[in-house]
Amino acid sequence: MGYRLSGEPIKHKEGMTNIISAGISLGTVQVPGDGQPIILMADRQTSGGYARIALVITVDLTLIAQMRPGNIIHFKETTFEIAAQLNINRHNVLLNLH
């Protein structure tokens, strides 16, 4: 389903452990009741009712997929425009590989 992260559990606000079920996008970071986030990948469920706190940008999904247990992941807030430009840059690099 995805990559379960470990560390200090994320505390939920009262009543926020389960929310109304909604569609799940590739790269969604959801937090089940135990507070340990999960990054959902290609084999994710189609909908879910856990709190969703972030979305890994497309260009970083291949990097996440190569992580090994014990590797450290750092998150950084970004904008849609920056994420789109990073994706274009990666695409252009791949086009120029020979």
KEVEX-698666 format. One line per 4 residues: number of its first residue (from 1); their letters; for each residue x negated, y negated, z negated of N, C-alpha, C, O, CB. Coordinates in nm, 3 decimals, decimal comma, padded with zeros to 5 digits, always signed. Glycine has a CB too. Example, Ala and Ser with C-alpha at 12.3 -4.5 7.8 and 13.67 -1.06 7.14 Angstrom:
BEGIN
1> as> -01,319:+00,569:-00,780:-01,230:+00,450:-00,780:-01,320:+00,330:-00,780:-01,424:+00,332:-00,846:-01,131:+00,447:-00,905  -01,285:+00,225:-00,708:-01,367:+00,106:-00,714:-01,290:-00,003:-00,787:-01,341:-00,114:-00,804:-01,408:+00,060:-00,572
! end
This chain:
BEGIN
1> mgyr> -00,081:+00,119:+00,000:+00,000:+00,000:+00,000:-00,086:-00,126:+00,000:-00,054:-00,222:+00,070:+00,093:+00,000:-00,119  -00,193:-00,127:-00,077:-00,273:-00,246:-00,083:-00,390:-00,229:-00,177:-00,422:-00,118:-00,218:-00,189:-00,365:-00,124  -00,451:-00,338:-00,212:-00,566:-00,339:-00,301:-00,525:-00,395:-00,436:-00,487:-00,512:-00,447:-00,683:-00,419:-00,241  -00,532:-00,311:-00,537:-00,498:-00,354:-00,673:-00,619:-00,422:-00,733:-00,728:-00,365:-00,736:-00,452:-00,234:-00,761
5> lsge> -00,600:-00,543:-00,780:-00,708:-00,619:-00,842:-00,708:-00,593:-00,992:-00,604:-00,559:-01,049:-00,694:-00,770:-00,812  -00,822:-00,610:-01,054:-00,829:-00,593:-01,199:-00,890:-00,719:-01,260:-00,951:-00,800:-01,191:-00,913:-00,467:-01,237  -00,871:-00,732:-01,387:-00,920:-00,849:-01,458:-00,817:-00,892:-01,559:-00,731:-00,814:-01,599:-00,952:-00,964:-01,360  -00,826:-01,016:-01,600:-00,730:-01,071:-01,695:-00,591:-01,070:-01,630:-00,573:-01,130:-01,524:-00,770:-01,216:-01,739
9> pikh> -00,494:-01,002:-01,691:-00,359:-00,997:-01,632:-00,299:-01,137:-01,617:-00,323:-01,226:-01,698:-00,266:-00,909:-01,718  -00,222:-01,153:-01,511:-00,149:-01,278:-01,489:-00,020:-01,270:-01,569:+00,058:-01,176:-01,553:-00,120:-01,303:-01,337  +00,001:-01,367:-01,654:+00,119:-01,366:-01,739:+00,239:-01,420:-01,660:+00,230:-01,523:-01,593:+00,096:-01,449:-01,868  +00,349:-01,349:-01,672:+00,473:-01,390:-01,606:+00,552:-01,482:-01,697:+00,548:-01,469:-01,819:+00,557:-01,267:-01,567
13> kegm> +00,624:-01,575:-01,636:+00,721:-01,652:-01,711:+00,836:-01,560:-01,747:+00,859:-01,461:-01,678:+00,770:-01,777:-01,631  +00,907:-01,591:-01,849:+01,022:-01,511:-01,892:+01,115:-01,481:-01,775:+01,160:-01,573:-01,706:+01,099:-01,583:-02,004  +01,143:-01,354:-01,753:+01,236:-01,313:-01,649:+01,178:-01,311:-01,508:+01,253:-01,290:-01,413:+01,353:-01,401:-01,651  +01,048:-01,331:-01,491:+00,989:-01,338:-01,357:+00,916:-01,211:-01,315:+00,848:-01,210:-01,213:+00,894:-01,454:-01,350
17> tnii> +00,928:-01,102:-01,392:+00,859:-00,980:-01,352:+00,925:-00,916:-01,231:+00,857:-00,856:-01,148:+00,856:-00,881:-01,467  +01,054:-00,928:-01,218:+01,126:-00,878:-01,101:+01,214:-00,989:-01,049:+01,290:-01,051:-01,124:+01,211:-00,750:-01,136  +01,204:-01,015:-00,919:+01,284:-01,119:-00,857:+01,367:-01,057:-00,745:+01,356:-00,937:-00,720:+01,194:-01,235:-00,803  +01,448:-01,135:-00,680:+01,530:-01,085:-00,570:+01,439:-01,031:-00,461:+01,341:-01,096:-00,423:+01,624:-01,196:-00,514
21> sagi> +01,472:-00,914:-00,411:+01,391:-00,850:-00,307:+01,389:-00,937:-00,181:+01,492:-00,992:-00,140:+01,445:-00,710:-00,275  +01,271:-00,947:-00,120:+01,255:-01,026:+00,003:+01,147:-00,961:+00,088:+01,073:-00,875:+00,041:+01,217:-01,174:-00,030  +01,139:-01,003:+00,214:+01,040:-00,949:+00,306:+00,898:-00,975:+00,258:+00,870:-01,076:+00,193:+01,060:-01,008:+00,443  +00,809:-00,884:+00,293:+00,669:-00,893:+00,250:+00,580:-00,909:+00,373:+00,588:-00,828:+00,466:+00,627:-00,767:+00,167
25> slgt> +00,497:-01,011:+00,375:+00,403:-01,035:+00,485:+00,270:-00,968:+00,458:+00,233:-00,946:+00,342:+00,384:-01,186:+00,507  +00,198:-00,937:+00,565:+00,063:-00,886:+00,554:-00,023:-00,987:+00,479:-00,023:-01,105:+00,514:+00,003:-00,856:+00,694  -00,095:-00,943:+00,377:-00,180:-01,031:+00,299:-00,114:-01,093:+00,177:-00,179:-01,168:+00,104:-00,229:-01,139:+00,385  +00,013:-01,063:+00,154:+00,081:-01,115:+00,035:+00,013:-01,064:-00,092:-00,026:-00,948:-00,100:+00,230:-01,074:+00,037
29> vqvp> -00,001:-01,152:-00,189:-00,051:-01,113:-00,321:+00,069:-01,112:-00,413:+00,127:-01,217:-00,443:-00,166:-01,211:-00,374  +00,105:-00,993:-00,459:+00,220:-00,983:-00,550:+00,172:-00,937:-00,686:+00,069:-00,872:-00,699:+00,327:-00,886:-00,494  +00,250:-00,971:-00,787:+00,214:-00,939:-00,925:+00,326:-00,858:-00,989:+00,431:-00,912:-01,022:+00,186:-01,067:-01,007  +00,302:-00,726:-01,007:+00,402:-00,645:-01,075:+00,404:-00,674:-01,225:+00,328:-00,758:-01,274:+00,375:-00,495:-01,051
33> gdgq> +00,489:-00,606:-01,296:+00,508:-00,632:-01,438:+00,383:-00,621:-01,525:+00,376:-00,685:-01,630:+00,609:-00,541:-01,490  +00,284:-00,540:-01,482:+00,164:-00,524:-01,564:+00,066:-00,640:-01,550:-00,035:-00,646:-01,621:+00,093:-00,395:-01,527  +00,096:-00,734:-01,459:+00,013:-00,853:-01,443:-00,111:-00,835:-01,358:-00,188:-00,930:-01,343:-00,028:-00,901:-01,575  -00,134:-00,716:-01,302:-00,251:-00,691:-01,218:-00,212:-00,710:-01,071:-00,136:-00,630:-01,017:-00,306:-00,547:-01,242
37> piil> -00,261:-00,816:-01,005:-00,220:-00,847:-00,869:-00,255:-00,737:-00,768:-00,349:-00,660:-00,789:-00,284:-00,976:-00,825  -00,178:-00,732:-00,661:-00,201:-00,638:-00,552:-00,199:-00,718:-00,422:-00,104:-00,792:-00,396:-00,094:-00,522:-00,552  -00,304:-00,702:-00,340:-00,305:-00,761:-00,206:-00,246:-00,657:-00,112:-00,302:-00,549:-00,096:-00,451:-00,805:-00,162  -00,136:-00,691:-00,050:-00,066:-00,596:+00,036:-00,121:-00,600:+00,178:-00,136:-00,707:+00,237:+00,085:-00,624:+00,036
41> madr> -00,151:-00,482:+00,230:-00,214:-00,471:+00,361:-00,116:-00,410:+00,461:+00,005:-00,414:+00,439:-00,342:-00,385:+00,352  -00,168:-00,355:+00,571:-00,085:-00,307:+00,683:+00,014:-00,198:+00,642:+00,121:-00,188:+00,701:-00,173:-00,254:+00,793  -00,019:-00,118:+00,542:+00,070:-00,009:+00,501:+00,164:-00,049:+00,387:+00,215:+00,036:+00,314:-00,011:+00,111:+00,458  +00,188:-00,178:+00,373:+00,274:-00,231:+00,266:+00,420:-00,191:+00,290:+00,458:-00,149:+00,399:+00,262:-00,385:+00,256
45> qtsg> +00,499:-00,205:+00,185:+00,642:-00,187:+00,199:+00,699:-00,307:+00,275:+00,633:-00,410:+00,286:+00,711:-00,172:+00,059  +00,818:-00,294:+00,328:+00,877:-00,402:+00,408:+00,943:-00,510:+00,323:+00,959:-00,624:+00,368:+00,978:-00,346:+00,504  +00,981:-00,475:+00,202:+01,039:-00,574:+00,111:+01,000:-00,539:-00,031:+00,959:-00,427:-00,059:+01,193:-00,582:+00,126  +01,014:-00,635:-00,119:+00,978:-00,611:-00,258:+01,036:-00,715:-00,350:+01,077:-00,823:-00,307:+00,828:-00,606:-00,273
49> gyar> +01,039:-00,682:-00,478:+01,099:-00,771:-00,575:+01,004:-00,817:-00,684:+01,048:-00,866:-00,788:+01,214:-00,704:-00,638  +00,872:-00,802:-00,662:+00,776:-00,856:-00,758:+00,742:-01,000:-00,720:+00,759:-01,041:-00,605:+00,647:-00,769:-00,763  +00,695:-01,075:-00,817:+00,655:-01,213:-00,793:+00,541:-01,216:-00,691:+00,450:-01,134:-00,696:+00,612:-01,283:-00,925  +00,548:-01,311:-00,599:+00,444:-01,330:-00,498:+00,377:-01,464:-00,525:+00,443:-01,568:-00,533:+00,503:-01,324:-00,351
53> ialv> +00,244:-01,461:-00,541:+00,175:-01,582:-00,584:+00,082:-01,642:-00,479:+00,039:-01,757:-00,493:+00,096:-01,552:-00,705  +00,052:-01,566:-00,374:-00,043:-01,617:-00,274:-00,032:-01,534:-00,147:+00,039:-01,433:-00,142:-00,189:-01,614:-00,328  -00,104:-01,580:-00,045:-00,113:-01,508:+00,081:-00,257:-01,519:+00,129:-00,309:-01,630:+00,143:-00,012:-01,565:+00,188  -00,321:-01,405:+00,154:-00,457:-01,404:+00,207:-00,448:-01,443:+00,355:-00,368:-01,387:+00,429:-00,527:-01,264:+00,189
57> itvd> -00,530:-01,540:+00,397:-00,523:-01,585:+00,535:-00,570:-01,474:+00,630:-00,653:-01,391:+00,595:-00,608:-01,712:+00,555  -00,515:-01,476:+00,751:-00,539:-01,372:+00,850:-00,687:-01,345:+00,872:-00,729:-01,230:+00,878:-00,475:-01,410:+00,981  -00,766:-01,450:+00,884:-00,908:-01,433:+00,914:-00,982:-01,358:+00,803:-01,086:-01,297:+00,829:-00,973:-01,571:+00,936  -00,932:-01,361:+00,681:-00,997:-01,292:+00,569:-00,947:-01,151:+00,547:-01,006:-01,077:+00,467:-00,977:-01,372:+00,444
61> ltli> -00,840:-01,109:+00,614:-00,786:-00,975:+00,591:-00,885:-00,865:+00,629:-00,892:-00,762:+00,562:-00,659:-00,957:+00,670  -00,962:-00,887:+00,736:-01,062:-00,785:+00,773:-01,173:-00,776:+00,669:-01,230:-00,669:+00,648:-01,121:-00,816:+00,910  -01,204:-00,887:+00,605:-01,305:-00,885:+00,498:-01,251:-00,811:+00,376:-01,323:-00,732:+00,315:-01,346:-01,029:+00,460  -01,126:-00,836:+00,341:-01,063:-00,766:+00,229:-01,062:-00,616:+00,255:-01,088:-00,536:+00,165:-00,918:-00,818:+00,206
65> aqmr> -01,032:-00,578:+00,379:-01,023:-00,436:+00,414:-01,157:-00,364:+00,398:-01,160:-00,241:+00,385:-00,973:-00,421:+00,557  -01,267:-00,438:+00,398:-01,399:-00,377:+00,386:-01,452:-00,377:+00,242:-01,562:-00,328:+00,216:-01,496:-00,448:+00,475  -01,375:-00,433:+00,150:-01,419:-00,440:+00,010:-01,424:-00,301:-00,051:-01,349:-00,212:-00,013:-01,327:-00,531:-00,072  -01,515:-00,286:-00,146:-01,528:-00,160:-00,220:-01,483:-00,183:-00,364:-01,482:-00,296:-00,412:-01,675:-00,106:-00,215
69> pgni> -01,447:-00,076:-00,432:-01,412:-00,091:-00,574:-01,526:-00,159:-00,649:-01,643:-00,123:-00,633:-01,380:+00,048:-00,637  -01,491:-00,254:-00,731:-01,590:-00,327:-00,810:-01,638:-00,456:-00,746:-01,697:-00,540:-00,814:-01,707:-00,239:-00,836  -01,613:-00,474:-00,614:-01,649:-00,600:-00,550:-01,566:-00,713:-00,609:-01,453:-00,691:-00,654:-01,628:-00,593:-00,396  -01,621:-00,832:-00,609:-01,552:-00,948:-00,666:-01,490:-01,030:-00,552:-01,554:-01,055:-00,450:-01,650:-01,036:-00,750
73> ihfk> -01,367:-01,070:-00,572:-01,294:-01,152:-00,475:-01,269:-01,288:-00,538:-01,225:-01,298:-00,652:-01,160:-01,084:-00,433  -01,298:-01,392:-00,462:-01,269:-01,528:-00,506:-01,161:-01,585:-00,415:-01,166:-01,568:-00,293:-01,397:-01,618:-00,504  -01,065:-01,652:-00,474:-00,958:-01,714:-00,398:-00,981:-01,864:-00,393:-01,028:-01,924:-00,490:-00,820:-01,682:-00,459  -00,946:-01,924:-00,281:-00,959:-02,069:-00,264:-00,835:-02,118:-00,193:-00,794:-02,061:-00,091:-01,090:-02,107:-00,186
77> ettf> -00,775:-02,223:-00,244:-00,656:-02,280:-00,181:-00,695:-02,343:-00,048:-00,801:-02,405:-00,036:-00,589:-02,384:-00,273  -00,609:-02,327:+00,052:-00,635:-02,385:+00,183:-00,503:-02,436:+00,242:-00,398:-02,426:+00,178:-00,702:-02,282:+00,278  -00,510:-02,488:+00,360:-00,390:-02,536:+00,429:-00,365:-02,448:+00,551:-00,453:-02,373:+00,594:-00,405:-02,685:+00,470  -00,245:-02,459:+00,605:-00,213:-02,385:+00,727:-00,306:-02,426:+00,840:-00,353:-02,341:+00,916:-00,066:-02,408:+00,766
81> eiaa> -00,333:-02,555:+00,852:-00,418:-02,606:+00,960:-00,559:-02,549:+00,952:-00,615:-02,509:+01,054:-00,423:-02,759:+00,955  -00,616:-02,545:+00,833:-00,752:-02,490:+00,818:-00,751:-02,340:+00,847:-00,840:-02,289:+00,914:-00,806:-02,516:+00,675  -00,651:-02,270:+00,796:-00,641:-02,126:+00,821:-00,629:-02,097:+00,970:-00,693:-02,004:+01,020:-00,520:-02,066:+00,746  -00,549:-02,175:+01,041:-00,532:-02,156:+01,185:-00,664:-02,183:+01,257:-00,700:-02,108:+01,348:-00,421:-02,249:+01,238
85> qlni> -00,735:-02,288:+01,220:-00,863:-02,320:+01,285:-00,966:-02,211:+01,259:-01,040:-02,174:+01,350:-00,916:-02,455:+01,235  -00,972:-02,158:+01,138:-01,065:-02,048:+01,108:-01,033:-01,926:+01,192:-01,124:-01,856:+01,238:-01,059:-02,012:+00,958  -00,905:-01,900:+01,213:-00,864:-01,786:+01,296:-00,905:-01,808:+01,442:-00,952:-01,715:+01,507:-00,712:-01,765:+01,286  -00,888:-01,928:+01,492:-00,931:-01,961:+01,629:-01,083:-01,946:+01,642:-01,131:-01,889:+01,740:-00,888:-02,106:+01,666
89> nrhn> -01,156:-01,996:+01,544:-01,302:-01,985:+01,547:-01,345:-01,839:+01,552:-01,434:-01,803:+01,630:-01,364:-02,054:+01,425  -01,285:-01,753:+01,469:-01,318:-01,611:+01,469:-01,286:-01,549:+01,603:-01,365:-01,470:+01,656:-01,242:-01,537:+01,357  -01,171:-01,583:+01,660:-01,131:-01,531:+01,790:-01,235:-01,568:+01,897:-01,272:-01,485:+01,979:-00,992:-01,584:+01,829  -01,280:-01,693:+01,895:-01,379:-01,739:+01,993:-01,513:-01,667:+01,976:-01,578:-01,635:+02,076:-01,400:-01,889:+01,980
93> vlln> -01,554:-01,642:+01,854:-01,677:-01,566:+01,830:-01,665:-01,426:+01,889:-01,756:-01,377:+01,955:-01,709:-01,558:+01,679  -01,551:-01,362:+01,865:-01,530:-01,227:+01,916:-01,525:-01,224:+02,069:-01,573:-01,129:+02,131:-01,401:-01,168:+01,859  -01,469:-01,326:+02,130:-01,465:-01,334:+02,275:-01,604:-01,345:+02,337:-01,626:-01,300:+02,449:-01,381:-01,451:+02,317  -01,697:-01,405:+02,264:-01,831:-01,428:+02,315:-01,929:-01,316:+02,284:-02,047:-01,327:+02,319:-01,884:-01,555:+02,262
97> lh> -01,885:-01,209:+02,220:-01,973:-01,095:+02,195:-01,992:-01,016:+02,323:-01,896:-00,994:+02,398:-01,915:-01,004:+02,083  -02,111:-00,975:+02,348:-02,138:-00,896:+02,470:-02,196:-00,764:+02,431:-02,226:-00,682:+02,518:-02,233:-00,971:+02,566
! end
